[in-house]
Amino acid sequence: MAYSFDRANDPRLKLTGNATGFILPSLGYRGSHVDDTLTVTLLVEKYNPIALGLISEMLIMCRKPYEKMTEEQASTHPVATGPYRLAEWAHDDRIVLVRNKNFTLPAPSYDRVVWRVIQRVPLAVRS
């Protein structure tokens, strides 16, 4: 978790999106440190009554694979973990996830999930 927050907050990476544009500034995020294998401390400017909601919106990244990748590789080789694993990614077309048989928490509801990209084609303008 600390890796995900610190990576999103790293100005050298010039990341954009929900984390850098909304979550971290709204939290007043200042940094983090790992206390033990199950505990991370997030440092913020001041008390924030919606902090838990903001934190829950953060995408958690897998440190080990992403640390080995360049930013270009990370943007074109996504890593999926949890109840599903990445089976296929066809850029601008589809993402296919399949059930992760090694996931130790309750099994996911579906064996396979497919996200399709549907592009809306504008109607021709008549003059």
N, C-alpha and C positions, 0 to 999 in steps of 0.2 A: 504494500500500500504506500509506504513512504516513497518508494521508487517512482510510482505513478504520479504522485503529487509533485515531487521534485523534478521529474522529467518535464512535466507540463509547465512548470514554473521556470525552467531554464531559458533565459533570454537568448542564448547562443543558438538554440534550436529553432527559434522564430515560429513556434507552433501557433496555429489558429484554431478556433473552434469554441465549443461550449466551456471547456475547462479553463482556457486562458482568457476568454472573453467575458465570462460570467461567473463561473463557480469560484475560482481563486480570488478575483477581486472582491466578490461579495463576501467571501469568508474573511478577507483581510489576511490571506495566507502569507506567512513569513518563513516557513520552513518546517522540517520534521526531524525526528530522530527515532531510531528503533530501540526500544527498551529491552525487549526479549523476543523470542520467536513468535509470541502471540500478541505483543503489545507495541503499538506505534503511538507516539505523541505528535500531534499536529500543533504547530505554533501559529497563533492568529493574533491580530492587533488587539482585539477586545472581545468581550462576551457578545455572542450573536445568537439570538433565540431560534434562528432557523438553520443553524450550523449543521445539525444532523441531516436535515433534508438536503442541504447543499452537498454534503459529503456523499450521501447516497446516490447522487447523480454522477459522481466521478467514475470514469471507466478505469478499472484496475488492469494494469498491464503486467505481463509475465516478464520479470526482470531478466532471467537467464537468457532466453532467446533474443530479446531486444537489445541487451547489452552487446551482443556479438554482431549486431547488424549496423550498417550505415543508415543514415536517415532515408536514403533512397531505397534501400532494401526493406526497411520497416514500412515504407509507404506502399510497397508492391508485394510484400510477402506477409500477410496477416497471420497472426497466431490465435487459435481458438482453444479455450480450456473450459473446464467445468462440465456440465452435463452433456455438452455436445463437442464434437471435434470438427475441424474444418475439413471437408472432403473435396470441395472444389470452389474456386473463385474465378469467375470469368468477368474481368473488369467491364463495367458498364452493361452487364448482362444479368449475372446471377451469382448468388452465394448459396452453397449447399452445405448444410451441417448434418452430421449423423450422430446418433446416440454414442456417447463415450462409455464403453463397457467397463472401463476402469474407474468411473466416477463412483465414489463411495457413499454419497448422500442419496436421498430418494431418487429413483429413476425418473428421467424426464417423461413427459406425456407422449411424445412422438418419437418414432424411430428415425425420421428424416424430416428436415425443415429446408424448404427452398424459398429464398427471397429472389424475386425477379424485378429487374429494373424496367419500368414501363415509361417510355418517353412520350410526352404529349407533343404531337406535331401540330404547329399552328396552321390554321386554315389560310389558304391563299387570299390575299387582299386584292379585290378587284378595283381597278381605277376607272 
